[in-house]
Amino acid sequence: MLVFALAVFTLVAVMGLGLIFDVFKGSASSKTFACLHGGFALFGSVLVILAALGGDSRVWINIGMAVVIIVLGGLVSLSRHKGKPAKSLAVAHASLAVVCYLILAYIAFS
């Protein structure tokens, strides 16, 4: 299940690259694309939660980090909606997501 979650998060990461490039270019992102990014991230998170509930206690760190990542993503979305691109929030969101992804990859393949 964790390898499937990692595959989903790989798609989320690629989508996130497109979104963060839009933030730094100052162009508007498709709301549909941003919602798909969030939806796939939610699906991947559910897979990780199911793995944790199934007895894999190693992923609880990812679940805790995901809460912060989700909050930061929501703040990025809110700031973009208000017309004030928050580059620092986007960088914090992406950076923490990369760390979380790497930890998940380590856990999934060890």
C-alpha positions as a Markdown table, in Angstrom:
| # | Residue | x | y | z |
|---|---|---|---|---|
| 1 | Met | 0.0 | 0.0 | 0.0 |
| 2 | Leu | 2.9 | 2.4 | 0.8 |
| 3 | Val | 4.4 | 1.9 | -2.7 |
| 4 | Phe | 1.0 | 2.8 | -4.2 |
| 5 | Ala | 0.8 | 5.9 | -1.9 |
| 6 | Leu | 4.3 | 6.8 | -3.1 |
| 7 | Ala | 3.2 | 6.5 | -6.7 |
| 8 | Val | 0.2 | 8.8 | -6.0 |
| 9 | Phe | 2.5 | 11.3 | -4.3 |
| 10 | Thr | 4.8 | 11.2 | -7.3 |
| 11 | Leu | 1.9 | 12.4 | -9.4 |
| 12 | Val | 1.1 | 15.1 | -6.7 |
| 13 | Ala | 4.7 | 16.3 | -6.8 |
| 14 | Val | 4.7 | 16.7 | -10.6 |
| 15 | Met | 1.5 | 18.6 | -10.4 |
| 16 | Gly | 2.9 | 20.7 | -7.6 |
| 17 | Leu | 5.9 | 21.7 | -9.7 |
| 18 | Gly | 3.5 | 23.1 | -12.3 |
| 19 | Leu | 1.6 | 25.0 | -9.6 |
| 20 | Ile | 4.7 | 26.5 | -7.9 |
| 21 | Phe | 6.1 | 27.6 | -11.3 |
| 22 | Asp | 2.8 | 29.5 | -11.7 |
| 23 | Val | 3.3 | 31.1 | -8.3 |
| 24 | Phe | 6.8 | 32.3 | -9.2 |
| 25 | Lys | 5.8 | 33.5 | -12.7 |
| 26 | Gly | 2.9 | 35.4 | -11.2 |
| 27 | Ser | 0.4 | 33.7 | -13.5 |
| 28 | Ala | -2.9 | 32.2 | -12.5 |
| 29 | Ser | -3.2 | 28.5 | -12.0 |
| 30 | Ser | -6.2 | 26.5 | -13.1 |
| 31 | Lys | -8.5 | 26.0 | -10.1 |
| 32 | Thr | -9.4 | 22.6 | -11.5 |
| 33 | Phe | -5.7 | 21.6 | -11.6 |
| 34 | Ala | -5.1 | 22.9 | -8.1 |
| 35 | Cys | -8.1 | 21.0 | -6.8 |
| 36 | Leu | -6.9 | 17.8 | -8.6 |
| 37 | His | -3.5 | 18.3 | -6.9 |
| 38 | Gly | -5.2 | 18.6 | -3.5 |
| 39 | Gly | -7.5 | 15.6 | -4.3 |
| 40 | Phe | -4.7 | 13.3 | -5.2 |
| 41 | Ala | -2.8 | 14.4 | -2.1 |
| 42 | Leu | -5.8 | 13.6 | 0.0 |
| 43 | Phe | -6.1 | 10.2 | -1.7 |
| 44 | Gly | -2.4 | 9.5 | -1.0 |
| 45 | Ser | -2.8 | 10.6 | 2.6 |
| 46 | Val | -5.8 | 8.2 | 3.1 |
| 47 | Leu | -3.6 | 5.4 | 1.8 |
| 48 | Val | -0.9 | 6.3 | 4.3 |
| 49 | Ile | -3.4 | 6.6 | 7.2 |
| 50 | Leu | -4.8 | 3.1 | 6.2 |
| 51 | Ala | -1.2 | 1.7 | 6.4 |
| 52 | Ala | -0.8 | 3.3 | 9.9 |
| 53 | Leu | -4.1 | 1.9 | 11.0 |
| 54 | Gly | -3.1 | -1.5 | 9.6 |
| 55 | Gly | -0.1 | -1.6 | 12.0 |
| 56 | Asp | 2.7 | 0.3 | 10.2 |
| 57 | Ser | 3.6 | 2.8 | 13.0 |
| 58 | Arg | 6.6 | 4.1 | 11.0 |
| 59 | Val | 4.3 | 6.4 | 8.9 |
| 60 | Trp | 2.9 | 8.4 | 11.8 |
| 61 | Ile | 5.6 | 11.0 | 11.2 |
| 62 | Asn | 4.3 | 11.4 | 7.6 |
| 63 | Ile | 0.8 | 11.9 | 8.9 |
| 64 | Gly | 1.9 | 14.6 | 11.3 |
| 65 | Met | 3.9 | 16.3 | 8.5 |
| 66 | Ala | 0.9 | 16.0 | 6.2 |
| 67 | Val | -1.2 | 18.1 | 8.5 |
| 68 | Val | 1.3 | 20.9 | 8.3 |
| 69 | Ile | 1.7 | 20.5 | 4.6 |
| 70 | Ile | -2.1 | 20.7 | 4.1 |
| 71 | Val | -2.4 | 23.8 | 6.2 |
| 72 | Leu | 0.4 | 25.5 | 4.3 |
| 73 | Gly | -1.2 | 24.5 | 1.0 |
| 74 | Gly | -4.5 | 26.0 | 2.1 |
| 75 | Leu | -2.7 | 29.2 | 3.0 |
| 76 | Val | -1.0 | 29.3 | -0.4 |
| 77 | Ser | -4.4 | 28.8 | -2.1 |
| 78 | Leu | -6.0 | 31.5 | 0.1 |
| 79 | Ser | -3.3 | 34.0 | -0.6 |
| 80 | Arg | -3.5 | 33.3 | -4.3 |
| 81 | His | -7.2 | 33.7 | -4.2 |
| 82 | Lys | -6.8 | 37.1 | -2.6 |
| 83 | Gly | -4.3 | 38.1 | -5.3 |
| 84 | Lys | -1.3 | 38.2 | -3.0 |
| 85 | Pro | 1.1 | 35.4 | -4.2 |
| 86 | Ala | 2.8 | 34.0 | -1.1 |
| 87 | Lys | 6.1 | 32.7 | -2.5 |
| 88 | Ser | 7.5 | 32.0 | 1.0 |
| 89 | Leu | 4.5 | 29.9 | 1.9 |
| 90 | Ala | 4.7 | 28.0 | -1.4 |
| 91 | Val | 8.4 | 27.2 | -0.8 |
| 92 | Ala | 7.6 | 26.1 | 2.8 |
| 93 | His | 4.8 | 23.9 | 1.5 |
| 94 | Ala | 6.9 | 22.4 | -1.3 |
| 95 | Ser | 10.0 | 21.9 | 0.9 |
| 96 | Leu | 8.1 | 20.1 | 3.7 |
| 97 | Ala | 6.3 | 18.0 | 1.0 |
| 98 | Val | 9.7 | 16.9 | -0.4 |
| 99 | Val | 11.0 | 15.9 | 3.0 |
| 100 | Cys | 7.7 | 14.0 | 3.7 |
| 101 | Tyr | 8.0 | 12.3 | 0.3 |
| 102 | Leu | 11.6 | 11.2 | 0.9 |
| 103 | Ile | 10.7 | 9.8 | 4.3 |
| 104 | Leu | 7.8 | 7.9 | 2.8 |
| 105 | Ala | 10.0 | 6.5 | 0.0 |
| 106 | Tyr | 12.5 | 5.3 | 2.6 |
| 107 | Ile | 9.8 | 3.6 | 4.6 |
| 108 | Ala | 8.1 | 2.1 | 1.6 |
| 109 | Phe | 11.3 | 0.5 | 0.3 |
| 110 | Ser | 13.0 | -0.6 | 3.6 |
